[in-house]
Amino acid sequence: MMKIPSSEITPESIYRSRRQFMRGIGAVALAGLGLTACGAPADSFVAPEPGAVAGQADELGDPLNSYQQITTYNNFYEFSTDKQAVAPLARDFQTTPWTVTIGGLVKKPQMIAIEDLLRRYPAEERIYRLRCVEGWSMVIPWLGFPLRFLLADVEPQAGARYVRFETLLDPERMPGQRDAWYNWPYVEGLRLDEAMHDLTILSTGLYGRVLLPQNGAPLRLVVPWKYGFKSIKSIVKIDLVAEQPTSLWMAAAPQEYGFYANVNPNVPHPRWSQATERRIGEFERRPTLMFNGYGEQVAALYAGMDLRANY
Ligand code: MTE
């Protein structure tokens, strides 16, 4: 039996519940919850003021990227393949109402309105490095909750071995989806144990604010030890499945993008090295860390696996 969202969804009620959610996370600036840069010309985007953050650096001591950097340099092919064009194109993308469906091999399939999801799983701050497969990186103070909380609540069946995620399919609202070269919607997947790992979060905000559309509002995955393309944006569907899902990138270029996509400086992309990266805001390239610096926490997931074959 599907659980139907309890409340009648109106943009106003969502706005109010988001406000309550933001209050719930504590020292968060509420001013300026209007999520667009009012008055900015259509072809530009100026980030609003960031909210408060608990920390100023990651655990390695590297400073956070700025809110401006994080919200204006984006990969979101549903809007544009031009990183700087994404934010202005996504500015008016409506993320209310929004429902997330969780099903497949679970005992308790659910349809949850985003405002109920935000209420049910309080957000915590996680400062993570994001390493894009293209060779750039940022340090981002995410707000979100461990995916394992949601998975535990839907109770995976014994046969569930993978989690499959899907982005909204709506070419009217996501103009990039009119590009027939890609097999829309954007799909990603994780092995169930990866999905259950405490580092894996569903993000609902960053820099003390709800997510802006360009960062994957209202709900996006963040898996910090994997290349950024695994961190699928604007999720509407989560399914527990028996077989390894085929992601959009695996379908588009299987020789270049595999299922695992663990950050690995020793395994080059077929067209470029992955040994170094450019931190956005820095000039010199820096060495890329195995598992993006999270090896201590996640290496055991891959014990005995050939990381070259399972790229
Ligand atoms: N999710 C969807 N639905 N569509 C995309 O094009 N791009 C991915 C990932 N998630 C993408 C996506 C890539 S390549 C990266 S590097 C990150 O989002 C970028 O996230 P950011 O723009 O919030 O930094």
Residues whose N, C-alpha, C, O or C-beta is under 5 A from the ligand:
A	BS01	MTE	I70 Y73 N74 N75 F76 Y77 E78 C132 T167 Y186 Q214 N215 G228 F229 S231 I232 K233
